[in-house]
């Protein structure tokens, strides 16, 4: 998705409002997955949209706005975090990060499982798979990572092949658990 030609500075580009509605929540999630709180995520997303609007109003073309926004919001958040960390150490408050307290636990567990699976992929394949999970197209990923779309497609294919045995095994384990009807709760005597 390329941006249309620039509009007069006082007008909001026609595509921008729809893009904002569609992507603001996704951008906030990107920051939260990177370790930000809900407030930090919302602030970063809105800041990036303001910067994008400024650039577009001043005649700059953003070739892939979605990929640009994701990369920009991560850079913005990383910069904010590094400035905050300079003066003090961050303390771990609980086993569950503050970031995820606003999300359902099941979503967090699912994401942790996916992140763990992705560690089995080589770095290039892992990065492509993470971008696919964020909903980016092959062209947007190529632009974001500075690679060709063909390279992205190949890394995606190899990543899927790498993950297939692990996913198949997980499905088999779940099927075995579901098929067991004789599972009974552990009695107090068994627990001792």
ZIJODA-V236835 format. One record per backbone hydrogen bond with DSSP energy under -0.5 kcal/mol. CO is the residue of the C=O (numbers start at 1). NH is the residue of the N-H. Records with the same first field share a line. If there is no record, write none. Layout:
# ZIJODA-V236835
CO=NH + NH
This chain:
# ZIJODA-V236835
1=65
8=11
13=16 + 17
14=18
15=19
16=20
17=21
18=22
19=23
20=24
23=27
24=28
25=29
26=30
27=31
28=32
29=33
30=34
31=36
32=35
37=41
38=42
39=43
40=44
41=45
42=46
43=47
44=48
45=49
46=50
47=51
48=52
49=53
50=54
51=55
52=56
53=57
54=58
55=60
56=59
61=63
62=3 + 65
64=68
65=69
66=70
67=71
68=72
69=73
70=74
71=75
72=76
73=77
74=78
75=79
76=80
77=81
78=82
79=83
80=84
81=85
82=86
84=87
91=93
95=97
97=100
98=101
99=102
100=103
104=108
105=109
106=110
107=111
108=112
109=113
110=114
111=115
112=116
113=117
114=118
115=119
116=119
117=120
118=121
122=126
123=127
124=128
125=129
126=130
127=131
128=132
129=133
130=134
131=136
132=135
137=141
138=142
139=143
140=144
141=145
142=146 + 147
148=152
149=153
150=154
151=155
152=156
153=157
154=158
155=159
156=160
157=161
158=162
159=163
160=164
161=165
163=167
164=168
165=169
166=170
167=171
168=172
169=173
170=174
171=175
172=176
173=177
174=178
175=179
176=180
177=180
179=181
187=191
188=192
189=192
